[in-house]
Every structure is written in C-alpha cells, then in structure tokens.
Amino acid sequence: MAKYTRLQVAQTMADNGMVPLFYHPDVELGKQVLKACYDGGARLLEFTNRGDFAHEVFAELNKYALKELPGMMLGVGSIVDAGTAALYLQLGANFIVSPMLVDEIAAVCNRRKVMWSPGCGTLSEINRAHELGCEVVKLFPGSSYGPGFVKAIKGPCPWLSIMPTGGVTPEEANLRGWFNAGVTCVGMGSQLISSDILKSRDFALLQKNTEAALALIKSIRG
C-alpha cells in the first residue's frame, strides 16, 4: 500500500512545485534517474505506464525508493482505467495520474486515501474532479491551453489546484508564466529527463538540471 497519504503528496507537490516524469524499461537506469532527481531536490516522480510489463519495472523502482531514498514519493501516470490503478496501488504507488477524468479511478484511489490527479481540459471537468475529491488536477495537454487559461479560470475559482503537464519547460519565461498564472506545481517530462540524458546516462547533468529547475521555481514563487 501507499506509504504517503494523498494530503502528504498534495502538500509535497505544492512545496516542491515540480513533478518529474519518465518511462524506461531498464530498471537499473530507472534507479539512476530516481537518484539523480532525488539528489537534485525532487521529492516526487511519476513513472509513466507506457510499456509492456511497466508495472514490474515500477515495483522494483518503488522498492528501491522506499529503501534508499527517504521521503521520495513515487507515483504512476498514464493510467486510463480503474483496474490498472488498482494494480499499481497493490505495488505501493503513492499517487495515480491519468490523462483523462475517469470516475472509477477516483473511487479506487479515494477508497485507499491515495492521491489521484486526472487530466482535465475544461473548467467543468476540473470542477467535477474536485467534486470527486481530487486535490490537484492535471491540466493536459498544457501546451494546448497555456498560462492564460489557468489565470482565467482561477479568477472565478481561486481555490483550484492545477498541475500543467505537456508544454512545460525549464526555461525561466515558461515557468514564470505558469506560476504567475497560479499553478500549484508543474509536471515535466522529456524537457527535464531528455532522451539524450537517458542515452548518455549523464545523471550528473540530470541532477544539475533538477536543482536548477527547482531553484528557479522557488525564486519565481518568492
């Protein structure tokens, strides 16, 4: 079962301001990615459910995080149905992220008090997600909406907690735009954990880039 409650995960999202995300079938490479992000200051990571036997890779990575990386909250993304969510909850996932809003996933996660973040694209969907108990909504794909959308909907609904994923980069102008619009945190995938870094296994660079992104977010938020 999850080590961290949904409230602990949501608070860490708000405190850290960034959730790195990636997928790779190589368990040992995954451990190096986890450690580099952890050493760079990240305390959450979303492992995306993208390949065959991804749950087996996740299981090993979560065991590693629990044993070697205290305070690291490993979750899983790209979950599209309740059955898959339940599978990952059995493997100790601390949060579930979906590209769309699925009521049945909410029920599975809420029953265990596990954080879940559904992908939404309209204010009505975001409102529905909050009604279902969501703490932080995933705005997806973020590149199709932009900071202006977040700013507009937080005008009448300032209580909304939003995490854009897709269209987020580590550049100052991009991050400043999102956080000035009022996002709670951002999800960052290949712009942070690039294919070049994975190919070259330059984990020192990944640690450096993670540190830089988190420091920039902290500076922007004051």
LOLUMPA-452591 format. One line per 4 residues: number of its first residue (from 1); their letters; for each residue x, y, z of C-alpha. Coordinates in pm, 1 decimal. Last residue first. Example, Ala and Ser with C-alpha at 12.3 -4.5 7.8 and 13.67 -1.06 7.14 Angstrom:
BEGIN
2	SA	1367.0,-106.0,714.0; 1230.0,-450.0,780.0 .
This chain:
BEGIN
222	GRIS	933.0,3422.8,-385.0; 732.0,3197.1,-615.6; 965.9,3277.9,-902.2; 1273.7,3209.9,-688.0 .
218	KILA	1142.3,2874.5,-568.3; 1058.9,2774.4,-925.3; 1408.8,2874.3,-1036.5; 1568.0,2674.0,-756.7 .
214	LAAE	1358.3,2370.6,-851.3; 1459.8,2398.4,-1216.9; 1828.4,2445.0,-1135.1; 1841.5,2151.8,-894.2 .
210	TNKQ	1669.6,1926.7,-1148.6; 1910.3,2039.5,-1423.4; 2211.7,1966.0,-1203.2; 2080.6,1622.6,-1106.1 .
206	LLAF	2009.0,1544.2,-1471.3; 2358.1,1662.4,-1565.6; 2513.1,1431.9,-1306.2; 2290.8,1155.4,-1443.6 .
202	DRSK	2458.0,1167.0,-1782.6; 2342.6,822.3,-1888.5; 2434.2,910.2,-2247.8; 2110.2,764.2,-2385.4 .
198	LIDS	1898.5,870.6,-2089.4; 2043.1,1222.3,-2093.9; 1991.9,1244.9,-2470.4; 1633.3,1117.6,-2438.0 .
194	SILQ	1565.2,1407.7,-2204.7; 1467.6,1391.2,-1838.8; 1390.6,1762.4,-1796.6; 1221.7,1864.0,-2122.0 .
190	SGMG	1132.0,1498.4,-2165.4; 896.1,1503.6,-1868.2; 795.6,1798.9,-1654.6; 478.6,1815.9,-1444.5 .
186	VCTV	415.3,2156.3,-1293.2; 306.0,2272.3,-948.2; 26.7,2463.7,-778.1; -47.5,2678.1,-1083.5 .
182	GANF	-136.8,3043.9,-1026.5; -85.9,3233.3,-1353.3; 242.8,3368.5,-1215.3; 345.2,3006.3,-1172.8 .
178	WGRL	278.0,2913.4,-1535.9; 428.4,3223.1,-1698.2; 730.9,3221.3,-1470.2; 797.7,2860.3,-1563.2 .
174	NAEE	794.2,2935.4,-1936.1; 995.8,3256.4,-1911.9; 1251.9,3093.2,-1682.3; 1323.6,2796.7,-1910.5 .
170	PTVG	1274.5,2453.4,-1751.3; 997.4,2360.5,-1997.9; 625.7,2290.1,-1954.9; 420.6,2233.7,-2271.5 .
166	GTPM	293.3,1898.9,-2150.8; 180.6,1870.3,-1790.1; 0.6,2152.3,-1612.9; -66.2,2097.2,-1240.6 .
162	ISLW	-371.8,2281.7,-1105.7; -516.8,2345.3,-761.7; -846.6,2537.0,-782.4; -935.8,2757.2,-485.5 .
158	PCPG	-926.0,3078.4,-690.8; -1241.5,2981.6,-883.9; -1380.4,3296.3,-1054.9; -1033.8,3429.6,-1144.1 .
154	KIAK	-866.8,3088.6,-1126.8; -1032.4,3004.3,-1457.1; -875.3,3292.7,-1647.5; -527.3,3262.0,-1496.8 .
150	VFGP	-513.4,2892.6,-1581.3; -623.4,2953.7,-1939.8; -368.5,3229.9,-1984.2; -91.6,3001.9,-1860.0 .
146	GYSS	-119.4,2781.2,-2168.0; -406.4,2577.7,-2308.6; -292.2,2337.1,-2580.3; 61.9,2316.2,-2440.4 .
142	GPFL	-77.9,2203.4,-2106.0; -210.8,1879.5,-2254.0; -345.8,1818.1,-2004.5; -414.8,2025.2,-1695.0 .
138	KVVE	-366.5,1774.6,-1412.1; -592.2,1849.5,-1117.3; -450.8,1863.7,-764.5; -652.6,1756.8,-457.8 .
134	CGLE	-916.5,1546.6,-635.2; -1213.2,1455.8,-417.1; -1480.2,1371.3,-675.1; -1618.9,1726.6,-653.7 .
130	HARN	-1267.6,1849.8,-735.2; -1264.7,1636.5,-1048.0; -1607.4,1767.6,-1148.6; -1484.4,2126.4,-1116.9 .
126	IESL	-1183.2,2047.3,-1335.4; -1409.2,1882.1,-1592.9; -1642.8,2183.7,-1595.1; -1347.7,2422.7,-1618.5 .
122	TGCG	-1232.5,2238.9,-1929.5; -925.7,2034.6,-2023.0; -881.2,1777.6,-1747.5; -623.6,1506.3,-1680.1 .
118	PSWM	-695.8,1330.7,-1352.7; -468.0,1356.9,-1046.2; -505.2,1087.5,-782.8; -368.5,1088.8,-426.5 .
114	VKRR	-435.3,770.7,-231.5; -690.1,762.0,51.8; -740.3,388.0,-10.1; -1109.8,420.3,-102.5 .
110	NCVA	-1029.7,752.4,-266.2; -797.6,578.0,-512.1; -1044.7,315.0,-635.1; -1337.6,559.6,-641.9 .
106	AIED	-1143.2,826.2,-830.9; -1030.3,568.0,-1086.0; -1396.6,477.3,-1141.1; -1486.3,841.0,-1212.8 .
102	VLMP	-1243.2,865.6,-1503.7; -1115.1,1215.8,-1591.0; -843.2,1195.9,-1856.1; -465.7,1171.9,-1895.9 .
98	SVIF	-444.1,991.8,-1559.9; -209.4,1032.2,-1264.4; -206.4,797.7,-965.5; -25.7,871.7,-640.3 .
94	NAGL	176.5,690.1,-376.2; 200.6,369.6,-577.6; 256.0,78.9,-338.4; 254.5,-217.7,-575.2 .
90	QLYL	-105.5,-305.3,-483.5; -192.4,55.8,-572.7; -36.7,-11.0,-911.8; -277.2,-296.1,-984.1 .
86	AATG	-574.2,-95.8,-854.3; -496.1,186.9,-1097.7; -474.7,-65.4,-1380.6; -817.8,-198.6,-1291.9 .
82	ADVI	-966.1,150.3,-1256.0; -884.8,255.6,-1611.5; -673.2,508.9,-1801.8; -347.2,531.3,-1606.3 .
78	SGVG	-86.8,734.2,-1797.0; 99.6,811.0,-1472.6; 244.0,629.7,-1172.3; 366.0,750.4,-836.3 .
74	LMMG	691.9,750.4,-641.3; 716.2,970.0,-332.6; 1078.5,1015.9,-221.7; 1092.9,1092.5,152.0 .
70	PLEK	1375.3,851.9,223.0; 1558.2,742.7,-94.1; 1732.9,407.3,-41.6; 1478.6,156.3,87.9 .
66	LAYK	1146.9,308.3,-15.7; 1291.2,435.9,-342.9; 1440.5,97.5,-429.3; 1117.1,-86.6,-356.0 .
62	NLEA	934.9,170.0,-570.4; 1177.6,118.8,-856.8; 1138.2,-257.5,-842.8; 758.7,-240.4,-847.0 .
58	FVEH	763.4,20.5,-1123.5; 962.5,-208.6,-1351.6; 711.2,-488.2,-1294.2; 422.6,-249.2,-1356.8 .
54	AFDG	576.3,-146.7,-1688.0; 547.7,-508.2,-1807.0; 486.5,-385.3,-2162.8; 541.8,-11.3,-2197.0 .
50	RNTF	377.7,323.6,-2119.5; 271.6,337.5,-1756.7; 451.3,664.0,-1676.9; 667.1,675.9,-1366.2 .
46	ELLR	579.5,999.4,-1187.9; 845.2,1128.8,-950.7; 813.7,1318.1,-625.2; 1066.0,1452.0,-375.6 .
42	AGGD	1285.7,1643.2,-618.7; 1593.6,1803.5,-463.5; 1864.9,1734.1,-720.3; 1977.3,1431.4,-519.6 .
38	YCAK	1624.5,1294.6,-562.2; 1620.3,1363.7,-936.7; 1959.5,1195.0,-975.0; 1853.1,905.5,-751.5 .
34	LVQK	1533.8,839.8,-947.1; 1713.4,857.8,-1280.3; 1980.6,616.6,-1154.3; 1712.1,375.0,-1032.3 .
30	GLEV	1541.0,394.2,-1371.3; 1866.0,303.9,-1544.5; 1883.8,-5.4,-1326.8; 1520.9,-95.9,-1401.3 .
26	DPHY	1554.9,-65.3,-1779.2; 1206.2,-38.2,-1932.7; 1211.0,343.5,-1938.7; 936.2,589.5,-1855.1 .
22	FLPV	956.8,947.7,-1730.8; 802.9,1213.4,-1512.0; 944.6,1490.6,-1294.3; 688.2,1650.2,-1059.8 .
18	MGND	757.5,2015.3,-983.4; 649.8,2280.1,-730.4; 835.8,2121.6,-441.3; 610.0,2260.9,-165.9 .
14	AMTQ	281.0,2235.9,-355.5; 353.9,1887.0,-481.5; 474.4,1793.2,-132.5; 144.9,1915.0,12.0 .
10	AVQL	-52.1,1708.8,-240.4; 155.3,1400.6,-157.3; 106.3,1441.2,217.0; -266.1,1500.9,166.1 .
6	RTYK	-295.9,1191.8,-53.4; -137.3,981.9,217.5; 218.6,851.0,190.1; 339.9,492.0,224.5 .
2	AM	99.4,363.5,-38.2; 0.0,0.0,0.0 .
